Structure formats: C-alpha cells, structure tokens
C-alpha cells in the first residue's frame, strides 16, 4: 500500500492515503487521479471505487471517496511516499502512525479483503 507522511499542525507526522478536496466540477475519480499525482508522485492508471464515507454524520455533509488504485510512481510528490505491506495495517493504526479515520477505514477494509 502507498501512504504519504504528512505533518499536521498540532498532530505531528502521520501516514495517510493520498487525498484532498474535489475541485468544482471535478468527479471523485478525477480528484483521485490528480491528488495521487500531486501528493505522492503516483500516476494512476486504474482506480476502482471502494468506499464512500461521511466524516462526521449529523455535523457535516462531507463525503470521502476511497479508491483502490493501480499505477506507477513517476516523480516526487508533495509528501514523502512510503510503500508498506498491507499486513502491517493494524499495527500502523495501533502504533499511532495512522491517525486519520479515513486512512484507518481504507486500510482495514483492504486488509480484511486481502
């Protein structure tokens, strides 16, 4: 699995799936292709929708679209990219290296279907 190391204010560095905001008029899939390239330097050749989640039901209507992607690292992205074994997903969450709920959901979903 490809994760990026991101430093968030007040939280320190954590591992996350590449992602970001869907631009006006952009589809979730197009945003997936763009964000993977920008953040990780990963050129997506195929994206399969896995999950659509709400980040905080009742508080916001924000949706997070999670894709399983295939492709190649082609350049340096905005963040440091790391390839990690999917078998390490639970340990990464338990250790606090993965702290975002969307990344944890993606990893647990993929680890459970592997």
Secondary structure by P-SEA (a helix, b strand, c coil): cbbbbbbcccccbbbbcccccccccccaaaaaaaaaaacccccccbbbbccccccccccccbbbbbbbbbbbbccccccbbbbbbccaaaaaaaacccccaaaaaaaaaaaaac
